[in-house]
């Protein structure tokens, strides 16, 4: 089984991933988005907040995730009705 860092180094750009990694205070956080690139020490994930550069040495887990769900219809608008 590949380590999380090995998984990220082998991942294709544009793949949707979640990366769990340690932050400065020792807690873990997740970065969810589209994988951009990886080198020997860092990877980059395009999240809703922008590009996040993550140190591979701090990665605890990483995996591919399915596409986001389709947007839900707004309240008060029925399918097929004019807005």
DSSP file (Angstrom, degrees, kcal/mol; ACC not computed):
  #  RESIDUE AA STRUCTURE BP1 BP2  ACC     N-H-->O    O-->H-N    N-H-->O    O-->H-N    TCO  KAPPA ALPHA  PHI   PSI    X-CA   Y-CA   Z-CA
    1    1 A X              0   0    0      0, 0.0     2,-0.1     0, 0.0     0, 0.0   0.000 360.0 360.0 360.0 135.5    0.0    0.0    0.0
    2    2 A X        -     0   0    0      1,-0.1     2,-0.1     2,-0.1     0, 0.0  -0.419 360.0-117.5 -75.0 148.0    1.3    3.4   -1.0
    3    3 A X     >  -     0   0    0     -2,-0.1     4,-2.6     1,-0.1     5,-0.2  -0.376  33.0-104.2 -73.7 163.5    1.9    6.1    1.7
    4    4 A X  H  > S+     0   0    0     56,-0.2     4,-2.3     1,-0.2     5,-0.2   0.899 123.7  50.9 -57.0 -40.0   -0.1    9.3    1.4
    5    5 A X  H  > S+     0   0    0      2,-0.2     4,-2.3     1,-0.2    -1,-0.2   0.908 110.2  48.8 -64.9 -41.3    2.9   11.2    0.0
    6    6 A X  H  > S+     0   0    0      2,-0.2     4,-1.4     1,-0.2    -2,-0.2   0.902 110.0  52.7 -64.2 -40.6    3.5    8.5   -2.6
    7    7 A X  H  X S+     0   0    0     -4,-2.6     4,-0.7     1,-0.2     3,-0.3   0.937 111.1  46.5 -57.9 -47.7   -0.2    8.6   -3.5
    8    8 A X  H >< S+     0   0    0     -4,-2.3     3,-0.8     1,-0.2    -2,-0.2   0.891 109.1  53.6 -65.6 -40.0    0.0   12.4   -4.0
    9    9 A X  H 3< S+     0   0    0     -4,-2.3    -1,-0.2     1,-0.2    -2,-0.2   0.802 113.8  43.9 -64.2 -27.5    3.2   12.2   -6.1
   10   10 A X  H 3< S+     0   0    0     -4,-1.4    -1,-0.2    -3,-0.3    -2,-0.2   0.494  90.7 111.2 -94.4  -5.1    1.4    9.7   -8.4
   11   11 A X    <<  -     0   0    0     -3,-0.8     2,-0.3    -4,-0.7    27,-0.1  -0.442  68.6-120.5 -76.7 143.2   -1.9   11.6   -8.7
   12   12 A X    >   -     0   0    0     -2,-0.1     3,-1.8     1,-0.1    23,-0.2  -0.606  33.5 -99.8 -82.6 138.6   -2.9   13.2  -11.9
   13   13 A X  T 3  S+     0   0    0     -2,-0.3    23,-0.2     1,-0.2    -1,-0.1  -0.322 109.8  33.8 -55.5 135.6   -3.5   16.9  -12.0
   14   14 A X  T 3  S+     0   0    0     21,-3.2     2,-0.3     1,-0.4    -1,-0.2   0.298  82.5 133.8  97.7  -7.3   -7.3   17.7  -11.9
   15   15 A X    <   -     0   0    0     -3,-1.8    20,-3.4    20,-0.2     2,-0.5  -0.580  60.0-122.4 -74.3 135.3   -8.1   14.7   -9.6
   16   16 A X  E     +A   34   0A   0     49,-0.3    49,-2.5    -2,-0.3     2,-0.3  -0.693  45.6 166.8 -81.3 125.6  -10.4   15.7   -6.7
   17   17 A X  E     -AB  33  64A   0     16,-3.2    16,-2.4    -2,-0.5     2,-0.4  -0.874  35.7-141.5-134.9 162.8   -8.7   14.8   -3.4
   18   18 A X  E     -AB  32  63A   0     45,-2.2    45,-1.8    -2,-0.3     2,-0.5  -1.000  20.0-167.4-124.0 132.6   -8.9   15.3    0.3
   19   19 A X  E     -AB  31  62A   0     12,-2.3    12,-2.2    -2,-0.4     2,-0.5  -0.975   7.0-157.6-123.5 118.1   -5.5   15.7    2.1
   20   20 A X  E     +AB  30  61A   0     41,-2.7    40,-3.0    -2,-0.5    41,-1.6  -0.849  27.9 162.1 -95.1 127.3   -5.4   15.6    5.9
   21   21 A X  E     -AB  29  59A   0      8,-2.7     8,-2.5    -2,-0.5    38,-0.2  -0.963  39.0-100.9-145.4 159.1   -2.3   17.3    7.3
   22   22 A X  E     -A   28   0A   0     36,-2.3     6,-0.2    -2,-0.3     2,-0.2  -0.546  32.0-154.0 -80.8 144.0   -0.8   18.8   10.5
   23   23 A X    >   -     0   0    0      4,-2.8     3,-2.4    -2,-0.2    -1,-0.0  -0.587  39.7 -81.3-109.2 177.7   -0.9   22.5   11.1
   24   24 A X  T 3  S+     0   0    0      1,-0.3    -2,-0.0    -2,-0.2    -1,-0.0   0.788 125.7  51.7 -51.7 -39.0    1.4   24.7   13.2
   25   25 A X  T 3  S-     0   0    0      1,-0.1    -1,-0.3     2,-0.1     3,-0.1   0.388 119.2-104.1 -85.3   6.2   -0.3   23.9   16.6
   26   26 A X  S <  S+     0   0    0     -3,-2.4    -2,-0.1     1,-0.3     2,-0.1   0.285  83.2 121.8  92.8 -11.1   -0.2   20.1   16.0
   27   27 A X        -     0   0    0     -5,-0.1    -4,-2.8     1,-0.1    -1,-0.3  -0.368  60.3-119.3 -77.8 165.3   -3.8   19.7   15.1
   28   28 A X  E     -A   22   0A   0     -6,-0.2     2,-0.3    -3,-0.1    -6,-0.2  -0.787  28.4-178.0-106.1 151.4   -4.9   18.2   11.8
   29   29 A X  E     -A   21   0A   0     -8,-2.5    -8,-2.7    -2,-0.3     2,-0.4  -0.944  20.5-124.1-140.4 161.5   -7.0   19.8    9.1
   30   30 A X  E     -A   20   0A   0     -2,-0.3     2,-0.5   -10,-0.2   -10,-0.2  -0.872   9.1-158.6-110.8 142.5   -8.3   18.7    5.7
   31   31 A X  E     -A   19   0A   0    -12,-2.2   -12,-2.3    -2,-0.4     2,-0.5  -0.983  14.7-170.8-116.8 118.1   -7.8   20.3    2.4
   32   32 A X  E     +A   18   0A   0     -2,-0.5    16,-0.5   -14,-0.2     2,-0.3  -0.932  36.7  77.1-112.7 126.0  -10.5   19.4   -0.1
   33   33 A X  E    S-A   17   0A   0    -16,-2.4   -16,-3.2    -2,-0.5     2,-0.5  -0.978  79.2 -34.6 170.9-158.0  -10.2   20.3   -3.8
   34   34 A X  E     -AC  16  46A   0     12,-2.2    12,-3.0    -2,-0.3   -18,-0.2  -0.822  56.5-119.2-100.7 126.1   -8.5   19.5   -7.1
   35   35 A X  E     + C   0  45A   0    -20,-3.4   -21,-3.2    -2,-0.5    10,-0.2  -0.367  32.6 176.2 -62.4 134.4   -4.9   18.2   -7.1
   36   36 A X  E     -     0   0A   0      8,-3.0     2,-0.3     1,-0.4     9,-0.2   0.829  52.2 -41.1-105.9 -59.7   -2.6   20.6   -8.9
   37   37 A X  E     - C   0  44A   0      7,-1.0     7,-2.7   -25,-0.1    -1,-0.4  -0.984  42.6-152.0-164.6 167.1    0.9   19.2   -8.6
   38   38 A X  E     - C   0  43A   0     -2,-0.3     5,-0.2     5,-0.2     2,-0.2  -0.992   8.4-178.9-146.9 147.2    3.5   17.6   -6.3
   39   39 A X        -     0   0    0      3,-2.6    17,-0.0    -2,-0.3    -2,-0.0  -0.448  57.4 -69.1-122.4-157.6    7.3   17.6   -6.1
   40   40 A X  S    S+     0   0    0     -2,-0.2     3,-0.1     1,-0.2   -31,-0.1   0.735 129.0  20.3 -70.9 -22.0    9.6   15.8   -3.6
   41   41 A X  S    S+     0   0    0      1,-0.2    15,-2.7    15,-0.1    16,-0.5   0.632 121.6  30.8-123.0 -19.9    8.6   18.0   -0.6
   42   42 A X  E     - D   0  55A   0     13,-0.3    -3,-2.6    14,-0.1     2,-0.3  -0.932  50.9-157.1-140.9 159.4    5.2   19.7   -1.3
   43   43 A X  E     -CD  38  54A   0     11,-2.3    11,-3.1    -2,-0.3     2,-0.4  -0.940  14.6-140.3-131.5 160.8    1.9   19.3   -3.1
   44   44 A X  E     -CD  37  53A   0     -7,-2.7    -8,-3.0    -2,-0.3    -7,-1.0  -0.986  14.5-173.0-125.7 129.3   -0.6   21.9   -4.2
   45   45 A X  E     -CD  35  52A   0      7,-2.3     7,-2.7    -2,-0.4     2,-0.9  -0.983  21.5-136.8-122.7 130.2   -4.4   21.6   -4.0
   46   46 A X  E     +CD  34  51A   0    -12,-3.0   -12,-2.2    -2,-0.4     5,-0.2  -0.776  37.0 172.2 -87.3 106.0   -6.9   24.0   -5.5
   47   47 A X  E >   - D   0  50A   0      3,-2.5     3,-1.4    -2,-0.9   -14,-0.2  -0.451  51.7 -92.7-104.7 178.9   -9.5   24.5   -2.8
   48   48 A X  T 3  S+     0   0    0    -16,-0.5     3,-0.1     1,-0.3   -15,-0.1   0.782 128.5  53.4 -62.0 -25.8  -12.5   26.9   -2.5
   49   49 A X  T 3  S-     0   0    0      1,-0.3    -1,-0.3     3,-0.0     2,-0.2   0.487 123.4 -98.2 -87.6  -3.7  -10.1   29.2   -0.6
   50   50 A X  E <   -D   47   0A   0     -3,-1.4    -3,-2.5     2,-0.1    -1,-0.3  -0.738  69.7 -15.6 118.3-169.1   -7.5   29.2   -3.4
   51   51 A X  E     -D   46   0A   0     -2,-0.2     2,-0.5    -5,-0.2    -5,-0.2  -0.552  58.8-162.4 -74.3 130.4   -4.3   27.2   -3.9
   52   52 A X  E     -D   45   0A   0     -7,-2.7    -7,-2.3    -2,-0.3     2,-0.5  -0.968   6.0-153.3-116.0 124.3   -3.0   25.5   -0.8
   53   53 A X  E     -D   44   0A   0     -2,-0.5     2,-0.4    -9,-0.2    -9,-0.2  -0.862  16.9-167.8 -96.3 125.5    0.6   24.4   -0.6
   54   54 A X  E     -D   43   0A   0    -11,-3.1   -11,-2.3    -2,-0.5     2,-0.4  -0.949  22.2-125.6-121.5 130.5    1.0   21.4    1.8
   55   55 A X  E >   -D   42   0A   0     -2,-0.4     3,-1.7   -13,-0.2     4,-0.3  -0.611  17.0-143.2 -72.9 124.4    4.3   20.0    3.0
   56   56 A X  G >  S+     0   0    0    -15,-2.7     3,-1.4    -2,-0.4    -1,-0.2   0.811  97.9  64.3 -61.3 -30.9    4.3   16.3    2.3
   57   57 A X  G 3  S+     0   0    0    -16,-0.5    -1,-0.3     1,-0.3   -15,-0.1   0.720 103.4  49.3 -65.0 -19.7    6.1   15.5    5.6
   58   58 A X  G <  S+     0   0    0     -3,-1.7   -36,-2.3   -36,-0.1     2,-0.4   0.407  83.4 113.8 -99.4   0.8    3.0   16.8    7.4
   59   59 A X  E <   +B   21   0A   0     -3,-1.4   -38,-0.3    -4,-0.3   -54,-0.2  -0.616  35.8 176.0 -78.1 126.8    0.5   14.8    5.4
   60   60 A X  E     -     0   0A   0    -40,-3.0     2,-0.3    -2,-0.4   -56,-0.2   0.804  67.5  -4.5 -94.9 -40.5   -1.3   12.2    7.5
   61   61 A X  E     -B   20   0A   0    -41,-1.6   -41,-2.7   -57,-0.1    -1,-0.4  -0.988  58.1-179.4-154.0 153.8   -3.7   10.8    4.9
   62   62 A X  E     +B   19   0A   0     -2,-0.3     2,-0.3   -43,-0.2   -43,-0.2  -0.965  10.1 160.2-156.9 141.8   -4.8   11.5    1.3
   63   63 A X  E     -B   18   0A   0    -45,-1.8   -45,-2.2    -2,-0.3     2,-0.2  -0.991  40.9 -98.5-157.5 160.6   -7.3    9.9   -1.0
   64   64 A X  E     -B   17   0A   0     -2,-0.3     2,-0.3   -47,-0.2   -47,-0.3  -0.589  39.8-163.5 -77.2 143.3   -9.3   10.6   -4.2
   65   65 A X        -     0   0    0    -49,-2.5   -49,-0.3    -2,-0.2     3,-0.1  -0.910  22.6 -98.6-127.4 157.0  -12.9   11.7   -3.6
   66   66 A X        -     0   0    0     -2,-0.3     3,-0.1     1,-0.1    -1,-0.1  -0.196  53.0 -79.6 -69.4 165.5  -15.9   11.7   -5.9
   67   67 A X        -     0   0    0      1,-0.1    -1,-0.1   -51,-0.0     3,-0.1  -0.187  59.3 -89.1 -58.4 156.4  -17.1   14.9   -7.7
   68   68 A X        -     0   0    0      1,-0.1    -1,-0.1    -3,-0.1     3,-0.1  -0.303  51.5 -95.4 -64.7 154.5  -19.1   17.4   -5.6
   69   69 A X        -     0   0    0      1,-0.1    -1,-0.1    -3,-0.1     3,-0.1  -0.290  47.4 -91.5 -67.0 157.2  -22.9   16.9   -5.6
   70   70 A X        -     0   0    0      1,-0.1    -1,-0.1    -3,-0.1     0, 0.0  -0.352  54.0 -89.9 -64.0 148.3  -25.0   18.9   -8.0
   71   71 A X        -     0   0    0      1,-0.1     2,-0.2    -3,-0.1    -1,-0.1  -0.314  43.3-119.2 -59.4 142.5  -26.3   22.2   -6.6
   72   72 A X        -     0   0    0      1,-0.1    -1,-0.1    -3,-0.1     3,-0.1  -0.571  33.1 -99.3 -81.2 147.7  -29.6   22.0   -4.9
   73   73 A X        -     0   0    0     -2,-0.2    -1,-0.1     1,-0.1     3,-0.1  -0.334  44.1-102.4 -63.9 148.1  -32.6   24.0   -6.3
   74   74 A X    >   -     0   0    0      1,-0.1     3,-1.5    -3,-0.1     2,-0.1  -0.372  43.3 -94.4 -67.6 149.6  -33.3   27.3   -4.5
   75   75 A X  T 3  S+     0   0    0      1,-0.2    -1,-0.1    -3,-0.1     3,-0.1  -0.422 109.7  25.0 -64.4 137.1  -36.2   27.3   -2.1
   76   76 A X  T 3  S+     0   0    0      1,-0.2     2,-0.6    -2,-0.1    -1,-0.2   0.341  96.2 102.5  91.4  -7.2  -39.4   28.6   -3.8
   77   77 A X    <   -     0   0    0     -3,-1.5     2,-0.2     3,-0.0    -1,-0.2  -0.932  56.8-156.6-113.6 116.1  -38.5   27.6   -7.3
   78   78 A X    >   -     0   0    0     -2,-0.6     3,-2.1     4,-0.2    -4,-0.0  -0.603  35.5 -91.2 -84.8 146.9  -40.1   24.5   -8.7
   79   79 A X  T 3  S+     0   0    0      1,-0.3    -1,-0.1    -2,-0.2     3,-0.1  -0.341 112.6  15.3 -57.8 133.6  -38.5   22.6  -11.5
   80   80 A X  T 3  S+     0   0    0      1,-0.3     2,-0.3    -3,-0.1    -1,-0.3   0.361  98.1 119.5  85.3  -6.3  -39.7   23.9  -14.9
   81   81 A X  S <  S-     0   0    0     -3,-2.1    -1,-0.3     1,-0.1     2,-0.1  -0.696  70.6-106.5 -93.4 146.7  -41.3   27.1  -13.5
   82   82 A X              0   0    0     -2,-0.3    -4,-0.2     1,-0.1    -1,-0.1  -0.390 360.0 360.0 -67.2 146.0  -40.2   30.5  -14.6
   83   83 A X              0   0    0     -6,-0.1    -1,-0.1    -2,-0.1    -2,-0.0   0.455 360.0 360.0 -95.5 360.0  -38.1   32.4  -12.1
